[in-house]
Structure formats: C-alpha cells, structure tokens
Amino acid sequence: MNLEQIHILNFKNIPEKTLHFTKKINCFVGKNGQGKTNLLDAIYYLAFGKSYFNPVALQNIKHNEDFFVVEGTFNKSDKREQIVCSLKKGQKKVLKRNGKIYDKFADHVGLIPLVMISPSDQDLISEGSETRRKFIDLVISQQNSQYLQQLIQYQKVLMQRNALLKYFALNRVFETDTLTIYNEQLHNLGTEIHNKRSEFIEEFNPIFQKYHQQITGNSESVEIKYESQLHEKPLLDLFTDFLQKDRVLQYTSVGIHKDDLLFEINGHSIKKYGSQGQQKSLLIALKLAQFDFIKKQSGVLPILLFDDIFDKLDADRVQQIIEMVNNATFGQLFITDTHEDRTELIVKSTNLDYEIFKIST
C-alpha cells in the first residue's frame, strides 16, 4: 500500500502543490509554520475524509478562498485507487473514489489503512473520555464497517432519546411507549458495541505491551483497561435505574457513550503518576500497536505518518524505530522535521529509498 502522488489546492496554508513520493520514506523538512504538518493532514484527509487536527471542515479552506481540493493516487495490491476530497463554501463535502461519489463517507473508512503519530496524541492522556472513545472507535471501524454503522445508529437513537427527555420536561408530561422503543434500540446496539470494544481491548493489549517493551527496553508493565457501565449491568437495567436522574438532567446519563479507557503503568494511572517520558513512550507504543493491529486485520501495511516525532524522542528511541523500519515492520513512511541534517542522517541509516522535500510557503 503506498501513496504515489498528491495534488493539493487551497488546503489550509497550501495554495497549490503536487508531489510524487517514493514507496518507502518521504520527509517534509522546513521551519515551523511552513505547512509540513498540513501536508500530512492532507494525506490523512484522503484516508478518512476529514482532518486529523481540525474537525471544522470549513476552516481547512485556505484563507480568502472558496474551496479546497485534495487528490491522491494510491497503489493498493497493484490496483490504482484515485481518491479526491473537495469542499466548497455553502456546499457539502464531496469524497470520490475512482470518479464515483460516495453516498456515505463511512463507506470509505478502511479502504486506505493509515496511522498518524503526532504531538497532539497527548490529548489521549490529558483530555476527556470522548477523545479515547474516538481512538478505539477509529481503530475498530477501519476494518469493521458493521461496527461503524452501529455507532452511527446508536448516536442517532441517543439524540432522539435526549430530545424526548427534553420534551417531557418542557411539557411536563411523561409516557413510556416511545421511551421503551428507544431504550430497546440503544440496548441492542450498545450491547453489540460494548462486546466489540471488549474483544478489541483483549486482542490489542498484548500488541501494545510488545511495542512498549521494544521502545523502552525496560520491564515497566503497561495496560489499557476498558471502563464501562455495561460491565456491571445490561443497558436496559441501567436505563431503569437511572430513569429519574435522566428526567432531571434531560439527557441520557448511562450507556456506551460514557465508556472510557484507562492507561496504566505498573498498576497506576499514567495521567496521574507517569512522567513526560513515560507518557511519550506509551503513546508511541499505542500508535504502533494500532498500526500492527490494522496490518493484521487488513493484510495490508498501513501508511504511517510521523509528525515531528524525532524532536520529541531521545536517540535510543529513535534508533528503536529505525530498526523497525529496517526490519520491514513498516511500509510507506511520511516524516516531518525542522532539521534537514538530522532527518537525512536518520533516514540514511535505514539504507532504504528516501526522498526529502524542502517545504516553504
């Protein structure tokens, strides 16, 4: 799996750019603010139809322009895939595969296996549970379209249940028939999602632990724990228990939309007790495990995007990652760095094909 070329028009701070890539290592080097990370984000856009960094699509259009276009040519199992994503102000975003427009963006997820490793991954530790749910959902969805459809349907029914609870409070009425229908739908969908998340964590933990050991070379034990109200009771029972609370709050306070992941090191929360170095190593291990998991599920080497990674790692950890590159653990790599000399020294040591692109606005 590799990206052969990309054409970008009016995306973020990039007015227009066309680049052709090698099958192995591609480096974007230049000063801060020149658009290196935006190039990685454009590649990410082709895989997911959205930005890794900014969820507001309109803000990805270059200032004073009315539209953006990102177009990429991929080679997947010796088959050419042409992906185009575009957005014009006042219109819906359009995603095309080989000239055909997708009816649903969800149908595209998984076609282009890809993993981004970025300094913003720190949010997985520091931010709220929604960020960690998005991570687990993204990894599972890339190879399980049914799971993605169940998530989308769960969110729709959840919004309907919340609207009904607001209606009850506003009109000072209460009737159980419609609420029961929503409860049963959420129970069925939520139970399926909960089971798949549980299975995923069970399969993912050993992969994650293997990469953490490889990167750190030490005996610290790490684990991801899946926290869910559904561990204790079926969702229908939880709806009964929390009905009065939900009526007061006017929204649904129980369900898989409240799930969380707890990252532990030596049995303690890494958020509370982990050093910056420990947190950094855990996050990189997490993302490399994501890469490995997707590779096993899809049978394809995902594209790997390293944003500013060498700036955040000591020499030993960089060397560990380079050894993984040499051992053909990874497929096509895209790397950003502010130091051209450092980048060239690192990628030369792999003895693999590489290309260095000097980026400036």
C-alpha positions, 0 to 999 in steps of 0.5 A, a space after each residue: 500500500 503506498 501513496 504515489 502522488 498528491 495534488 493539493 489546492 487551497 488546503 489550509 496554508 497550501 495554495 497549490 502543490 503536487 508531489 510524487 513520493 517514493 514507496 518507502 520514506 518521504 520527509 517534509 523538512 522546513 521551519 515551523 509554520 511552513 505547512 509540513 504538518 498540513 501536508 500530512 493532514 492532507 494525506 490523512 484527509 484522503 484516508 478518512 475524509 476529514 482532518 486529523 487536527 481540525 474537525 471544522 471542515 470549513 476552516 481547512 479552506 485556505 484563507 480568502 478562498 472558496 474551496 479546497 481540493 485534495 487528490 491522491 493516487 494510491 497503489 493498493 495490491 497493484 490496483 490504482 485507487 484515485 481518491 479526491 476530497 473537495 469542499 466548497 463554501 455553502 456546499 457539502 463535502 464531496 469524497 470520490 473514489 475512482 470518479 464515483 461519489 460516495 453516498 456515505 463517507 463511512 463507506 470509505 473508512 478502511 479502504 486506505 489503512 493509515 496511522 498518524 503519530 503526532 504531538 497532539 496524541 497527548 490529548 489521549 492522556 490529558 483530555 476527556 473520555 470522548 477523545 479515547 472513545 474516538 481512538 478505539 472507535 477509529 481503530 475498530 471501524 477501519 476494518 469493521 464497517 458493521 461496527 461503524 454503522 452501529 455507532 452511527 445508529 446508536 448516536 442517532 437513537 441517543 439524540 432522539 432519546 435526549 430530545 424526548 427527555 427534553 420534551 417531557 420536561 418542557 411539557 411536563 408530561 411523561 409516557 413510556 411507549 416511545 421511551 421503551 422503543 428507544 431504550 430497546 434500540 440503544 440496548 441492542 446496539 450498545 450491547 453489540 458495541 460494548 462486546 466489540 470494544 471488549 474483544 478489541 481491548 483483549 486482542 490489542 493489549 498484548 500488541 501494545 505491551 510488545 511495542 512498549 517493551 521494544 521502545 523502552 527496553 525496560 520491564 515497566 508493565 503497561 495496560 489499557 483497561 476498558 471502563 464501562 457501565 455495561 460491565 456491571 449491568 445490561 443497558 436496559 437495567 441501567 436505563 431503569 435505574 437511572 430513569 429519574 436522574 435522566 428526567 432531571 438532567 434531560 439527557 441520557 446519563 448511562 450507556 456506551 457513550 460514557 465508556 472510557 479507557 484507562 492507561 496504566 503503568 505498573 498498576 497506576 494511572 499514567 495521567 496521574 503518576 507517569 512522567 513526560 517520558 513515560 507518557 511519550 513512550 506509551 503513546 508511541 507504543 499505542 500508535 504502533 500497536 494500532 498500526 500492527 493491529 490494522 496490518 493484521 486485520 487488513 493484510 495490508 501495511 498501513 501508511 504511517 505518518 510521523 509528525 515531528 516525532 524525532 524532536 520529541 524522542 531521545 536517540 535510543 528511541 529513535 534508533 528503536 524505530 529505525 530498526 523497525 523500519 529496517 526490519 520491514 515492520 513498516 511500509 510507506 513512511 511520511 516524516 516531518 522535521 525542522 532539521 534537514 541534517 538530522 532527518 537525512 542522517 536518520 533516514 540514511 541509516 535505514 539504507 532504504 529509498 528516501 526522498 526529502 522535500 524542502 517545504 516553504 510557503 
